[in-house]
């Protein structure tokens, strides 16, 4: 029976992997991606150093983005699809009690909820620049948390030789996860801090590796925050006068923007958290399990609200990615692995009704989104084909019409992103010189 369930789950993951591979494969490079299209390994390493000193500290996410943008298109599609499968699997597993096994039904629920609520799907999953900085780095953080809360790795008695062998990759993972994303890494550390304090209160054994991993993670996080490029980027984006605004004023403005974004885009997710949390607490969930679920939601909200201090990113878009994923884990924790576990007919009917509504809404959202994404990608591909055809005929600056189609949903790769303008030396026009080898492109 267990073997059959496992085969069914693996089959589901293969289907998701296949669909995401195709979706990634038909998605072209866009905006920031094109600047890294022809970079080699040494170029990427050099740009990581340049970024840290002159633009931002996200050398992990930015380097992943450049590898994705410059790599073989088919291999990149496979890797990005695999990372999405990892994301759904980790969200599913982290929402379970430690004694439970993941079921295919739960996996589908997680998949649908994630696809519906994930911030700007096209920008964070399909767009190479967004995927490297958000999808991949969030998976790094969730895998790091998984080691702490779901595996026995930190407390297992390995031989000295084996411990040394495992210590190095674990510390490397801790450093990379901490150095990956300002707000998501901060939320990860907050969650693990709550988890550690809870274990100390319960007088559970905590290993040296447990503390060491958190210290190295924190070290990477501090290096990320101390990047000299952060201030340079802020001034370049918003001007020197922004830094003269009192911190309290900046915080209050950012705080209200975050509130507005949550109300406009994620109020349904928050209402579901409250509704399912109340039902779960009154019918089946234990106090400890409730605490864990609320820790996920609290950490997710912290990831989002820390953006109040940020100069940009309070619009509910890419910067909300890690926080929303954490909140989704908390939400899924309120859903039992088996609807019949309590024997309560009302509870069973409640969850079944919710599941039917979720499937219907997800179907409508996903089918429209995939079609919208396809049309948007096709429009970009058509433009690139036109540029290459014009390149063969003339060495002059190529004049372009607006894209034949602009996405209407968050699933399009260029949804909400900047298109070319009339200045050939401005972003993203100047990226086409190196990307397609033309003198320049401008908008008619």
CORKA-V753246 format. One record per residue. N is the residue number from 1. NEAR is the number of other C-alpha atoms within 10 Angstrom. Layout:
N/NEAR + N/NEAR
//
This chain:
1/5 + 2/9 + 3/8 + 4/9 + 5/15 + 6/15 + 7/12 + 8/15 + 9/19 + 10/13 + 11/13 + 12/16 + 13/20 + 14/14 + 15/13 + 16/18 + 17/22 + 18/17 + 19/13 + 20/22 + 21/22 + 22/14 + 23/17 + 24/24 + 25/18 + 26/17 + 27/25 + 28/22 + 29/25 + 30/23 + 31/20 + 32/20 + 33/22 + 34/24 + 35/20 + 36/24 + 37/20 + 38/15 + 39/17 + 40/14 + 41/12 + 42/9 + 43/13 + 44/20 + 45/15 + 46/12 + 47/19 + 48/22 + 49/14 + 50/15 + 51/21 + 52/19 + 53/17 + 54/17 + 55/19 + 56/23 + 57/28 + 58/24 + 59/24 + 60/21 + 61/25 + 62/23 + 63/23 + 64/18 + 65/25 + 66/28 + 67/22 + 68/25 + 69/26 + 70/21 + 71/17 + 72/11 + 73/17 + 74/14 + 75/13 + 76/19 + 77/25 + 78/17 + 79/17 + 80/26 + 81/24 + 82/18 + 83/22 + 84/22 + 85/21 + 86/20 + 87/21 + 88/22 + 89/17 + 90/18 + 91/26 + 92/24 + 93/21 + 94/23 + 95/27 + 96/22 + 97/15 + 98/11 + 99/6 + 100/10 + 101/15 + 102/18 + 103/17 + 104/19 + 105/15 + 106/21 + 107/18 + 108/18 + 109/18 + 110/23 + 111/20 + 112/22 + 113/18 + 114/20 + 115/16 + 116/21 + 117/18 + 118/24 + 119/25 + 120/26 + 121/27 + 122/27 + 123/25 + 124/25 + 125/27 + 126/30 + 127/26 + 128/34 + 129/28 + 130/24 + 131/26 + 132/26 + 133/24 + 134/25 + 135/26 + 136/24 + 137/26 + 138/27 + 139/22 + 140/22 + 141/25 + 142/23 + 143/21 + 144/22 + 145/21 + 146/16 + 147/14 + 148/19 + 149/16 + 150/15 + 151/12 + 152/11 + 153/16 + 154/18 + 155/14 + 156/10 + 157/10 + 158/12 + 159/9 + 160/9 + 161/9 + 162/10 + 163/14 + 164/11 + 165/11 + 166/13 + 167/15 + 168/11 + 169/11 + 170/19 + 171/18 + 172/15 + 173/19 + 174/26 + 175/22 + 176/23 + 177/31 + 178/31 + 179/28 + 180/29 + 181/26 + 182/20 + 183/23 + 184/31 + 185/27 + 186/22 + 187/25 + 188/27 + 189/22 + 190/19 + 191/21 + 192/19 + 193/13 + 194/16 + 195/18 + 196/19 + 197/11 + 198/15 + 199/13 + 200/12 + 201/9 + 202/9 + 203/9 + 204/10 + 205/9 + 206/13 + 207/11 + 208/10 + 209/16 + 210/16 + 211/13 + 212/15 + 213/21 + 214/22 + 215/17 + 216/21 + 217/28 + 218/20 + 219/16 + 220/21 + 221/26 + 222/16 + 223/17 + 224/24 + 225/17 + 226/15 + 227/19 + 228/17 + 229/20 + 230/20 + 231/17 + 232/16 + 233/16 + 234/18 + 235/15 + 236/11 + 237/12 + 238/12 + 239/12 + 240/13 + 241/8 + 242/14 + 243/14 + 244/9 + 245/10 + 246/9 + 247/12 + 248/10 + 249/11 + 250/17 + 251/18 + 252/13 + 253/15 + 254/23 + 255/20 + 256/14 + 257/20 + 258/22 + 259/18 + 260/16 + 261/17 + 262/20 + 263/14 + 264/12 + 265/14 + 266/17 + 267/14 + 268/13 + 269/19 + 270/16 + 271/11 + 272/14 + 273/22 + 274/14 + 275/13 + 276/18 + 277/22 + 278/14 + 279/17 + 280/19 + 281/14 + 282/10 + 283/13 + 284/16 + 285/19 + 286/11 + 287/10 + 288/10 + 289/18 + 290/17 + 291/15 + 292/19 + 293/26 + 294/20 + 295/21 + 296/27 + 297/24 + 298/19 + 299/26 + 300/29 + 301/19 + 302/19 + 303/27 + 304/26 + 305/22 + 306/19 + 307/22 + 308/21 + 309/18 + 310/16 + 311/18 + 312/14 + 313/17 + 314/26 + 315/18 + 316/22 + 317/18 + 318/22 + 319/25 + 320/27 + 321/24 + 322/30 + 323/26 + 324/26 + 325/24 + 326/29 + 327/24 + 328/27 + 329/25 + 330/27 + 331/25 + 332/23 + 333/28 + 334/26 + 335/20 + 336/19 + 337/18 + 338/11 + 339/16 + 340/13 + 341/11 + 342/12 + 343/9 + 344/12 + 345/10 + 346/10 + 347/18 + 348/16 + 349/13 + 350/13 + 351/17 + 352/13 + 353/11 + 354/11 + 355/14 + 356/11 + 357/12 + 358/15 + 359/15 + 360/12 + 361/14 + 362/20 + 363/14 + 364/11 + 365/16 + 366/16 + 367/11 + 368/15 + 369/21 + 370/17 + 371/15 + 372/22 + 373/28 + 374/18 + 375/17 + 376/24 + 377/23 + 378/18 + 379/19 + 380/21 + 381/18 + 382/12 + 383/16 + 384/16 + 385/13 + 386/13 + 387/20 + 388/14 + 389/11 + 390/16 + 391/18 + 392/9 + 393/8 + 394/11 + 395/11 + 396/12 + 397/14 + 398/19 + 399/14 + 400/16 + 401/10 + 402/13 + 403/16 + 404/12 + 405/13 + 406/20 + 407/21 + 408/15 + 409/21 + 410/22 + 411/28 + 412/27 + 413/32 + 414/27 + 415/19 + 416/16 + 417/11 + 418/12 + 419/15 + 420/21 + 421/17 + 422/13 + 423/14 + 424/21 + 425/14 + 426/12 + 427/15 + 428/21 + 429/19 + 430/20 + 431/25 + 432/21 + 433/16 + 434/15 + 435/16 + 436/17 + 437/12 + 438/21 + 439/16 + 440/22 + 441/24 + 442/19 + 443/16 + 444/10
//
